[in-house]
Amino acid sequence: MALRFMPCAARRTGAMRRREFVALFGGAAAWMTPARAQRLAMPVIGYLGSESPEPYASRLKAFREGLAETGYIAGRNVAIEFRWAEGQYRQLPALATELVNRQVTVIVAPGGAEVALAAKSATRTIPIVFEMGGDPIALGVVGSLSRPGGNLTGVSSLSVEASLKRLEFMHELFPANRVFAVAANPTSPTSNSQLANLHAGASSLGLQLRILNASTEQEFEAVFAAVAGMQAGGLVFTSDPYFAYRSGQLAALAARHGVPAITQSRDFPVAGGLMSYGGDFDQSHRHAGMYAGRILKGERPADLAVQRVTKVELFINLKAAKALGIAFPPSILSSADAVIE
Amino acid sequence: MVTHSPVAQRTSLFTKYFLALFAAVVVPLLIAGGSEAWFGYHDQRARLNDLLGAEARSAASKIQDFMEGIRDQLGWTVQLPWSDAADERRRLDALRLMRQVPAVVSLSLIDAAGRERLFVSRIGLNRVEGGDDQSANPAVIGARRNRVWFGPVTFYRGSEPYMTIAVAGNRSAVGVTVAEINLKFIWDVVSAIHVGKTGEAFVLDQPGRLVAHPDISLVLRADEAATWPLKALRAAILARPGQAVAGVDIAGNTVLAAMAPIPGVDWSVIVKQPVAEAFGPIHAALWRTGALLIGGAALAALLAYWLTQRMIGPIRLLEDGVARIGAGQFDHRIDLATGDEFERVATRFNEMAGELAVSQEHAERISRLRRFLAPQVAELVDRTGDDSVLEGRRVEVVVVFCDLRGFTAFSAREEPETIMGVLGEYYDALQRVIGAHEATLTSFSGDGVMVLVNAPVSCPDPALRAVRMASDMQTSVQTLLVGWRALDHRLGFGVGLAMGPATVGRIGSEGRLDYTAIGNVVNLASRLCSSAEDSEILIDRVAAQAIGSRVPLVELDPRSLKGFDQPVPVFAAIIGAGQ
């Protein structure tokens, strides 16, 4: 339109200055650029991550797969805007607010209750898809699984509920031991409930627990050193994303200190740790991607029930066991979903 | 006369042709299309009944296979009798089963006494030799009675569908295994079922709650109000067993649905396909018919236009020709060579124009002849179609002159109306007499009249005919004179006739033609008339000799007449004689 009128206008006024002409032409050309128009129309996903992109890589892959199942490919018909807290969980609310100010179409808050709660406190209007290991009702993220209401929905990976099972597997591995060490992150919102759960389980199994706190990477060394010093059968990690995203580091420390340990994430045995038991993060992140896609298509988060993953997986590493001088009993071998040799 | 608007005529013809052709093309198409649609719809409906029914049965068997698969796996755990001691083998078997069947969330093994001997779970702690009394558990009771027991669907925390399956062995010593099943796993089965392009399957339990649906979040909502349309769909199918039924799904789309039961669990699998897709082929056929109808109508319109154009041209030519002929242009000919009825009509018009021209010429000639010939003579000449009688020739004629005496003085004295009135009566009387005697009136001039007998048509005994005519003239005019004298018009009437050869024929130009005679006999007759007294008829010798004694004549003294050297012998007829 502007382009068509412009030459007429130029002819009519005659004296139109070159600068004005160029400005008008440039404006018109920019308006017409299809790529720009498409970019403007493209929905934007605000992705709030508690860590940096590297530990999230496998989760992001699953998320993108889920998104693709609903027909969205990042960069083609949807843009993803990332905000990384780099392990500084206190940064999360500010980053969430940034995404809200950026007016993204939907916020994806994967990797734990802290991320979901930070997003929740930042907006009541922009839809939020969370992914967490804990119980979203107990953590006050949603009021109901079947009808989340409000602007949130998401996926729970059951990892928090399964922390008791990790103690059981460790006990299965060391049936003679009565004492086990437990690593907990006191800053985690699920920490207290998990510890209470573990204590209840330990008493029914006739076991004693030694609780070791770690909320920063610097404290990991001390935890492993403490376990090596005490007569504990092994170290059970409570479910916590801070631990989960540092599986490689934990595996290295466990090997160095010769501590048999179990965590929630398969990344741990894959990185050389002994074993893991927890929800399948592939499934939870893929479902989160599917929900994000459905919301982009116009569905309301209030209508999408919170999903719980169906798969809780046991990974064991035979090499690590060998290094520790342990042999897995048949009950664990037969239960393992994956055995790393 | 021919003043119809050509546009109006064209419109009406066009409409008629269009309607006729439209009916000819479109009505059969409509009937064919309508019957195709009708039968197609019924065939497709029957086909869809079969198809959707088969899909529903297939889906039901897939879901049944899923449930049977779990039951079969559970069957391994109830094959050996329990001993009193803890059984590590069974624990391993239970763990392996959990590994093998992901849908099993937890497993309780119950011995013959109804005590729980083993419990394994994916989330909770396992229990060995828990010893809880489970004999009152409905699952245990049900399995003991029927070997297998399927519990009702429960929604964990109001969201995830779960179900208890209990299996008993073939004797009570092997106990019962009770498994908690996560029904979300049916999603893998249900989401793999596709009917047509977008058709899908879902599962309702006996009370009508959604157990499985390709959209898992719909199941997790566990909202009976939201899934009410699906329940209504099932009710509609149950009302017409074995039939696919049209209804509305959750999204408000009209769908065609069929159902198959899953025995054992007492669920229903319903497959649905959007009606638009199910009847897609019929819609395509309808579109084809519609396109044919439009094409047919366009063809009919084109044909109508072409035919009308072919009609309008000749009709215009005919119309124009008829208008010209009607206006008297009889030499106009309609030039049409269409080779059809139009050409024949044109030929007829052309023939009619020719005949009209002939008949007009005829009428014109008659009217021309009538001016100087007696009507009978004129008719005769015209009937023979031969003008040659009017051509110049020399024949023996009798020339009769007559005029009024004292007319010049009368006309000087009287008013023109009176004069014309007198002349009118006078000529009427003379014309009747001349006509009666089939003589030829050649000219009027004032009160003088010249009449020929034996020309142009010859007659027997012209002299006698002439003298009788003269006598009748006298009788008629004298009667008039009696009346006129009473009005004090002092007039008289004299007649002179002579017989002899004269040249007769048409003289004058195209616009005005007269028939007359030229010769001495004309002069003689004129002079005799001039010398005749009132009520006198003077006759020359030739005529008198021709008459002989058939009319009494009186020979008068020869008279000197102007233009004649010698005195001319003159005879007078006695009025009233020979009548």
Contacts between the chains, C-beta under 8 A, distances in Angstrom:
chain1	res1	chain2	res2	distance
A	137	B	157	7.7
A	144	B	158	6.7
A	144	B	159	7.9
A	145	B	157	5.3
A	145	B	158	6.6
A	145	B	159	4.0
A	145	B	160	7.7
A	145	B	220	7.0
A	146	B	155	7.5
A	146	B	157	7.9
A	146	B	158	4.9
A	146	B	159	4.1
A	146	B	220	6.0
A	146	B	221	5.0
A	146	B	222	4.9
A	146	B	223	6.8
A	147	B	221	6.4
A	147	B	223	7.1
A	158	B	123	6.7
A	161	B	123	5.1
A	162	B	122	7.7
A	162	B	123	5.8
A	164	B	123	7.8
A	164	B	124	7.2
A	164	B	125	6.1
A	165	B	122	7.5
A	165	B	123	6.6
A	165	B	124	7.9
A	165	B	125	7.5
A	168	B	125	5.7
A	168	B	126	6.6
A	201	B	125	5.6
A	204	B	125	6.6
A	205	B	125	7.2
A	291	B	217	7.9
A	303	B	217	7.5
A	303	B	221	7.3
A	304	B	217	4.7
A	305	B	159	5.7
A	305	B	217	4.7
A	305	B	218	8.0
A	305	B	219	7.9
A	305	B	220	3.3
A	305	B	221	4.6
A	305	B	222	7.7
A	306	B	159	7.1
A	306	B	220	7.3
A	307	B	216	6.9
A	307	B	217	7.1
A	307	B	220	6.3
A	308	B	159	8.0
A	308	B	160	6.3
A	310	B	102	6.8
A	310	B	103	8.0
A	310	B	182	5.9
A	310	B	184	5.4
A	310	B	185	6.4
A	311	B	102	6.5
A	312	B	122	5.1
A	312	B	123	6.9
A	330	B	92	5.9
A	331	B	91	6.6
A	331	B	92	5.9
A	331	B	95	5.6
A	334	B	92	6.1
A	334	B	95	5.5
A	334	B	96	4.8
A	334	B	99	6.2
A	335	B	95	4.8
A	335	B	96	7.7
A	335	B	98	7.0
A	335	B	99	5.5
A	336	B	99	7.9
A	337	B	99	7.4
